[in-house]
Amino acid sequence: MQLLFLGTGAGMPSKQRNTTSTVLKLLDERSSFWMFDCGEATQHQILHTTLKPRKLEKLFITHLHGDHIYGLPGLLGSRSFLGGEEPLTIYGPAGLKNWIEVTLAISNTHVKYPLSIIEIEEGIIFEDEQFIVEAKLLEHVMPCFGYTVKQKALPPELYIEKTDALGVPRGPLLRQLKEGQDIVLPNGLVVRSEDVTGEPTEGFKVTILGDTKYCENSILLSEDADIVVHEGTFDIETSELARLYGHSTIVDAAEVCKKANAKHLVVNHISARFLPSDLNNMLTQVENYSFPIYIAEDFAEYSLVNSSLIKYK
Protein backbone atom coordinates (compact mmCIF):
# COMPACT_ATOMS: atom_id res chain seq x y z
CA MET A 1 0.00 0.00 0.00
CA GLN A 2 1.21 3.46 -0.92
CA LEU A 3 -0.29 6.94 -0.74
CA LEU A 4 0.37 9.24 -3.70
CA PHE A 5 -0.65 12.89 -3.56
CA LEU A 6 -1.67 14.26 -6.96
CA GLY A 7 -2.89 17.58 -5.56
CA THR A 8 -2.39 19.12 -2.14
CA GLY A 9 -3.68 22.68 -2.48
CA ALA A 10 -6.82 24.36 -1.17
CA GLY A 11 -9.41 26.26 -3.18
CA MET A 12 -7.59 26.76 -6.46
CA PRO A 13 -4.37 25.65 -8.14
CA SER A 14 -1.14 27.50 -7.47
CA LYS A 15 2.33 27.29 -8.97
CA GLN A 16 3.32 24.89 -6.21
CA ARG A 17 0.15 22.85 -5.68
CA ASN A 18 -2.71 21.48 -7.74
CA THR A 19 -6.19 21.07 -6.26
CA THR A 20 -6.97 18.11 -4.07
CA SER A 21 -6.61 14.50 -5.10
CA THR A 22 -5.10 11.62 -3.14
CA VAL A 23 -4.44 8.12 -4.44
CA LEU A 24 -4.36 4.95 -2.38
CA LYS A 25 -2.29 2.52 -4.44
CA LEU A 26 -3.39 -1.07 -3.92
CA LEU A 27 -1.43 -2.61 -6.76
CA ASP A 28 -0.10 -5.49 -4.64
CA GLU A 29 -3.37 -6.05 -2.83
CA ARG A 30 -5.85 -5.91 -5.74
CA SER A 31 -4.01 -4.67 -8.88
CA SER A 32 -5.82 -1.33 -8.78
CA PHE A 33 -5.84 2.06 -7.13
CA TRP A 34 -8.46 4.09 -5.30
CA MET A 35 -8.76 7.87 -5.50
CA PHE A 36 -10.04 10.35 -2.93
CA ASP A 37 -11.31 13.58 -4.49
CA CYS A 38 -10.57 14.72 -8.01
CA GLY A 39 -9.82 18.41 -8.24
CA GLU A 40 -9.35 20.35 -11.46
CA ALA A 41 -6.57 18.97 -13.73
CA THR A 42 -6.15 15.73 -11.78
CA GLN A 43 -5.77 13.87 -15.06
CA HIS A 44 -2.92 16.22 -15.99
CA GLN A 45 -1.19 15.24 -12.75
CA ILE A 46 -1.68 11.55 -13.56
CA LEU A 47 0.34 12.05 -16.76
CA HIS A 48 3.42 12.68 -14.60
CA THR A 49 3.02 9.34 -12.78
CA THR A 50 2.93 5.65 -13.66
CA LEU A 51 -0.79 5.43 -12.87
CA LYS A 52 -3.06 4.03 -15.56
CA PRO A 53 -6.64 5.38 -15.45
CA ARG A 54 -8.06 1.98 -16.36
CA LYS A 55 -6.67 0.70 -13.05
CA LEU A 56 -8.83 3.18 -11.11
CA GLU A 57 -11.34 0.96 -9.30
CA LYS A 58 -13.03 3.24 -6.76
CA LEU A 59 -13.30 7.00 -6.37
CA PHE A 60 -14.40 8.59 -3.10
CA ILE A 61 -15.58 12.20 -3.07
CA THR A 62 -15.56 14.01 0.27
CA HIS A 63 -17.79 16.94 -0.74
CA LEU A 64 -19.01 18.93 -3.70
CA HIS A 65 -16.81 22.02 -3.61
CA GLY A 66 -15.20 22.60 -6.97
CA ASP A 67 -11.61 22.07 -5.86
CA HIS A 68 -12.59 18.48 -5.01
CA ILE A 69 -14.73 17.53 -8.06
CA TYR A 70 -13.93 19.69 -11.10
CA GLY A 71 -11.48 17.11 -12.43
CA LEU A 72 -14.07 14.34 -12.55
CA PRO A 73 -15.66 14.83 -16.00
CA GLY A 74 -12.32 14.95 -17.78
CA LEU A 75 -10.93 11.94 -15.97
CA LEU A 76 -14.08 9.88 -16.58
CA GLY A 77 -14.02 10.70 -20.28
CA SER A 78 -10.31 10.08 -20.69
CA ARG A 79 -10.56 6.74 -18.91
CA SER A 80 -12.99 5.68 -21.61
CA PHE A 81 -10.92 7.14 -24.48
CA LEU A 82 -7.91 5.19 -23.22
CA GLY A 83 -9.77 1.90 -23.49
CA GLY A 84 -10.69 1.41 -19.86
CA GLU A 85 -13.37 -1.29 -19.66
CA GLU A 86 -13.15 -2.26 -15.99
CA PRO A 87 -16.06 -1.09 -13.79
CA LEU A 88 -15.65 2.10 -11.78
CA THR A 89 -17.62 2.98 -8.64
CA ILE A 90 -17.84 6.53 -7.31
CA TYR A 91 -18.97 7.25 -3.75
CA GLY A 92 -19.95 10.65 -2.42
CA PRO A 93 -22.59 12.99 -0.95
CA ALA A 94 -26.11 13.57 -2.20
CA GLY A 95 -26.11 15.58 -5.42
CA LEU A 96 -23.00 13.91 -6.85
CA LYS A 97 -24.92 11.54 -9.13
CA ASN A 98 -27.01 14.32 -10.68
CA TRP A 99 -23.96 16.57 -11.18
CA ILE A 100 -21.96 13.84 -12.95
CA GLU A 101 -24.83 12.64 -15.11
CA VAL A 102 -25.85 16.14 -16.19
CA THR A 103 -22.25 17.16 -16.91
CA LEU A 104 -21.59 14.06 -19.02
CA ALA A 105 -24.93 14.39 -20.83
CA ILE A 106 -24.61 18.08 -21.71
CA SER A 107 -21.02 17.62 -22.91
CA ASN A 108 -22.08 14.52 -24.88
CA THR A 109 -19.45 12.45 -23.09
CA HIS A 110 -20.02 8.69 -23.29
CA VAL A 111 -18.18 6.24 -21.10
CA LYS A 112 -17.77 2.69 -22.36
CA TYR A 113 -17.27 1.06 -18.99
CA PRO A 114 -19.80 0.25 -16.23
CA LEU A 115 -20.06 3.36 -14.03
CA SER A 116 -21.81 3.22 -10.67
CA ILE A 117 -22.42 6.35 -8.59
CA ILE A 118 -23.41 5.74 -4.99
CA GLU A 119 -24.64 8.61 -2.83
CA ILE A 120 -23.68 7.63 0.68
CA GLU A 121 -24.75 8.14 4.27
CA GLU A 122 -22.72 7.57 7.41
CA GLY A 123 -21.62 4.01 8.13
CA ILE A 124 -19.91 1.18 6.29
CA ILE A 125 -20.20 1.96 2.59
CA PHE A 126 -18.10 -0.89 1.19
CA GLU A 127 -16.91 -4.28 2.40
CA ASP A 128 -15.43 -7.33 0.74
CA GLU A 129 -13.07 -10.11 1.82
CA GLN A 130 -10.13 -7.67 1.90
CA PHE A 131 -11.33 -4.22 3.00
CA ILE A 132 -13.91 -2.27 4.97
CA VAL A 133 -14.57 1.40 4.14
CA GLU A 134 -16.44 3.54 6.64
CA ALA A 135 -17.65 7.11 6.18
CA LYS A 136 -18.63 9.77 8.71
CA LEU A 137 -19.83 13.34 8.31
CA LEU A 138 -17.34 16.03 9.26
CA GLU A 139 -17.93 19.71 10.09
CA HIS A 140 -17.50 21.93 7.04
CA VAL A 141 -19.67 24.64 5.46
CA MET A 142 -21.44 21.97 3.39
CA PRO A 143 -21.93 18.21 3.86
CA CYS A 144 -18.48 16.63 3.81
CA PHE A 145 -17.34 13.10 4.56
CA GLY A 146 -14.22 11.53 5.93
CA TYR A 147 -13.29 7.96 5.04
CA THR A 148 -11.35 5.22 6.75
CA VAL A 149 -10.03 2.20 4.87
CA LYS A 150 -9.33 -0.87 7.01
CA GLN A 151 -7.56 -3.87 5.56
CA LYS A 152 -8.78 -7.12 7.09
CA ALA A 153 -6.29 -9.43 8.80
CA LEU A 154 -3.91 -11.08 6.37
CA PRO A 155 -3.58 -14.90 6.22
CA PRO A 156 -0.89 -16.33 8.47
CA GLU A 157 2.54 -17.16 7.10
CA LEU A 158 2.95 -20.80 6.05
CA TYR A 159 6.20 -22.34 7.32
CA ILE A 160 7.16 -24.29 4.24
CA GLU A 161 10.15 -25.93 5.93
CA LYS A 162 7.76 -27.52 8.44
CA THR A 163 5.36 -28.79 5.80
CA ASP A 164 8.26 -30.22 3.81
CA ALA A 165 9.55 -32.01 6.89
CA LEU A 166 6.10 -33.55 7.43
CA GLY A 167 5.90 -34.67 3.79
CA VAL A 168 3.08 -32.35 2.70
CA PRO A 169 3.17 -32.22 -1.11
CA ARG A 170 3.22 -28.87 -2.88
CA GLY A 171 -0.24 -27.97 -4.14
CA PRO A 172 -3.80 -27.58 -2.83
CA LEU A 173 -3.04 -29.07 0.59
CA LEU A 174 -0.69 -26.18 1.35
CA ARG A 175 -3.43 -23.69 0.58
CA GLN A 176 -5.82 -25.50 2.93
CA LEU A 177 -3.27 -25.30 5.72
CA LYS A 178 -2.67 -21.60 5.06
CA GLU A 179 -6.43 -21.00 5.21
CA GLY A 180 -6.62 -22.59 8.65
CA GLN A 181 -7.79 -26.07 7.68
CA ASP A 182 -6.24 -29.23 9.10
CA ILE A 183 -5.40 -31.95 6.55
CA VAL A 184 -4.84 -35.71 6.47
CA LEU A 185 -1.98 -37.07 4.37
CA PRO A 186 -2.32 -40.33 2.39
CA ASN A 187 -0.26 -42.10 5.09
CA GLY A 188 -2.84 -41.10 7.70
CA LEU A 189 -0.79 -38.35 9.33
CA VAL A 190 -2.90 -35.45 10.54
CA VAL A 191 -1.25 -32.06 9.98
CA ARG A 192 -2.76 -29.23 11.99
CA SER A 193 -2.77 -25.77 10.45
CA GLU A 194 -1.73 -24.11 13.72
CA ASP A 195 1.42 -26.25 13.82
CA VAL A 196 2.73 -25.06 10.47
CA THR A 197 1.54 -21.43 10.30
CA GLY A 198 2.23 -18.20 12.16
CA GLU A 199 -0.20 -15.71 13.58
CA PRO A 200 -2.47 -13.71 11.25
CA THR A 201 -1.02 -10.30 10.41
CA GLU A 202 -3.07 -7.22 11.24
CA GLY A 203 -3.98 -5.19 8.15
CA PHE A 204 -3.38 -1.47 7.74
CA LYS A 205 -5.79 1.34 8.52
CA VAL A 206 -5.71 4.62 6.59
CA THR A 207 -8.00 7.56 7.31
CA ILE A 208 -8.50 10.23 4.65
CA LEU A 209 -10.52 13.22 5.78
CA GLY A 210 -12.22 15.90 3.73
CA ASP A 211 -12.42 19.58 4.61
CA THR A 212 -13.41 20.08 8.23
CA LYS A 213 -13.06 21.97 11.46
CA TYR A 214 -11.70 20.07 14.42
CA CYS A 215 -14.45 17.59 15.26
CA GLU A 216 -15.23 14.38 17.10
CA ASN A 217 -15.92 12.33 13.97
CA SER A 218 -12.41 13.03 12.71
CA ILE A 219 -11.10 11.46 15.89
CA LEU A 220 -13.44 8.47 15.66
CA LEU A 221 -12.42 7.74 12.07
CA SER A 222 -8.74 8.10 12.95
CA GLU A 223 -8.67 5.82 16.00
CA ASP A 224 -5.45 3.73 15.94
CA ALA A 225 -4.92 4.50 12.26
CA ASP A 226 -1.52 3.83 10.73
CA ILE A 227 -1.85 6.99 8.62
CA VAL A 228 -4.19 9.95 8.88
CA VAL A 229 -4.48 12.39 5.98
CA HIS A 230 -5.95 15.56 7.45
CA GLU A 231 -6.39 19.00 5.95
CA GLY A 232 -4.26 21.81 7.37
CA THR A 233 -5.46 24.73 5.32
CA PHE A 234 -4.27 27.26 7.90
CA ASP A 235 -1.70 27.71 10.67
CA ILE A 236 -1.95 29.12 14.19
CA GLU A 237 -1.70 32.74 13.03
CA THR A 238 -4.65 32.29 10.67
CA SER A 239 -6.77 30.10 12.95
CA GLU A 240 -9.71 32.54 12.91
CA LEU A 241 -9.99 32.09 9.16
CA ALA A 242 -10.02 28.34 9.71
CA ARG A 243 -13.00 28.61 12.05
CA LEU A 244 -14.80 31.06 9.74
CA TYR A 245 -14.51 28.87 6.62
CA GLY A 246 -14.90 25.44 8.22
CA HIS A 247 -11.26 24.38 8.01
CA SER A 248 -8.47 23.22 10.30
CA THR A 249 -5.04 24.41 11.26
CA ILE A 250 -2.08 22.06 11.26
CA VAL A 251 -2.36 22.04 15.07
CA ASP A 252 -6.00 20.93 14.84
CA ALA A 253 -4.89 18.04 12.63
CA ALA A 254 -2.20 17.05 15.10
CA GLU A 255 -4.66 17.18 18.00
CA VAL A 256 -7.01 14.84 16.14
CA CYS A 257 -4.22 12.31 15.68
CA LYS A 258 -3.07 12.63 19.26
CA LYS A 259 -6.54 11.93 20.66
CA ALA A 260 -7.06 9.11 18.16
CA ASN A 261 -3.74 7.44 18.98
CA ALA A 262 -2.84 7.50 15.29
CA LYS A 263 0.71 6.63 14.25
CA HIS A 264 1.46 9.07 11.40
CA LEU A 265 -0.05 12.33 10.17
CA VAL A 266 0.16 13.68 6.64
CA VAL A 267 -1.25 17.20 6.24
CA ASN A 268 -2.64 18.38 2.91
CA HIS A 269 -5.06 20.97 1.47
CA ILE A 270 -2.63 23.82 2.10
CA SER A 271 -3.76 27.38 1.45
CA ALA A 272 -2.04 29.17 -1.44
CA ARG A 273 -1.16 31.97 1.01
CA PHE A 274 1.65 29.73 2.28
CA LEU A 275 4.81 29.63 0.18
CA PRO A 276 7.29 26.76 0.37
CA SER A 277 9.40 28.87 2.70
CA ASP A 278 6.48 28.97 5.19
CA LEU A 279 6.24 25.21 5.62
CA ASN A 280 9.06 24.88 8.14
CA ASN A 281 7.27 27.39 10.35
CA MET A 282 4.09 25.33 10.13
CA LEU A 283 5.97 22.19 11.11
CA THR A 284 7.56 24.05 14.01
CA GLN A 285 4.06 24.63 15.37
CA VAL A 286 3.59 20.85 15.78
CA GLU A 287 7.14 19.79 16.65
CA ASN A 288 6.21 18.74 20.20
CA TYR A 289 3.92 15.91 19.13
CA SER A 290 5.28 12.40 19.60
CA PHE A 291 4.37 10.98 16.18
CA PRO A 292 5.79 11.83 12.74
CA ILE A 293 4.06 14.71 10.94
CA TYR A 294 4.51 15.52 7.26
CA ILE A 295 3.19 18.24 4.98
CA ALA A 296 2.38 16.61 1.67
CA GLU A 297 3.63 18.01 -1.61
CA ASP A 298 2.30 17.24 -5.06
CA PHE A 299 3.64 13.87 -6.28
CA ALA A 300 4.96 12.93 -2.83
CA GLU A 301 4.49 9.23 -2.16
CA TYR A 302 4.40 7.50 1.21
CA SER A 303 4.73 3.78 1.83
CA LEU A 304 3.96 1.93 5.05
CA VAL A 305 6.83 -0.49 5.72
CA ASN A 306 6.94 -2.47 8.97
CA SER A 307 4.77 0.14 10.72
CA SER A 308 7.07 2.98 9.56
CA LEU A 309 6.10 5.59 6.99
CA ILE A 310 8.68 6.01 4.25
CA LYS A 311 8.48 9.09 2.02
CA TYR A 312 9.43 9.05 -1.65
CA LYS A 313 9.37 11.96 -4.09
Stockholm file with secondary structure:
# STOCKHOLM 1.0

chainA/1-313         MQLLFLGTGAGMPSKQRNTTSTVLKLLDERSSFWMFDCGEATQHQILHTTLKPRKLEKLFITHLHGDHIYGLPGLLGSRSFLGGEEPLTIYGPAGLKNWIEVTLAISNTHVKYPLSIIEIEEGIIFEDEQFIVEAKLLEHVMPCFGYTVKQKALPPELYIEKTDALGVPRGPLLRQLKEGQDIVLPNGLVVRSEDVTGEPTEGFKVTILGDTKYCENSILLSEDADIVVHEGTFDIETSELARLYGHSTIVDAAEVCKKANAKHLVVNHISARFLPSDLNNMLTQVENYSFPIYIAEDFAEYSLVNSSLIKYK
#=GR chainA/1-313 SS CEEEEEECBSSSCCSSCCBCEEEEEEHHHHSEEEEECCCTTHHHHHTTSSCCGGGEEEEECCCCCHHHHTTHHHHHHHHHHTTCCSCEEEEESTTHHHHHHHHHHHTTCCCCSCEEEEECCSEEEEECSSEEEEEEECCSSSCCEEEEEEECCBCCCBCHHHHHHHTCCSSHHHHHHHTTCCEECTTSCEECHHHHBCCCBCCCEEEEECSCCSCHHHHHHHTTCSEEEEECCBCGGGHHHHHHHTCCBHHHHHHHHHHHTCSCEEEECBCTTCCGGGHHHHHHTTTTSSSCEEECCTTCEEEEETTEEEEEC
#=GC SS_cons         CEEEEEECBSSSCCSSCCBCEEEEEEHHHHSEEEEECCCTTHHHHHTTSSCCGGGEEEEECCCCCHHHHTTHHHHHHHHHHTTCCSCEEEEESTTHHHHHHHHHHHTTCCCCSCEEEEECCSEEEEECSSEEEEEEECCSSSCCEEEEEEECCBCCCBCHHHHHHHTCCSSHHHHHHHTTCCEECTTSCEECHHHHBCCCBCCCEEEEECSCCSCHHHHHHHTTCSEEEEECCBCGGGHHHHHHHTCCBHHHHHHHHHHHTCSCEEEECBCTTCCGGGHHHHHHTTTTSSSCEEECCTTCEEEEETTEEEEEC
//
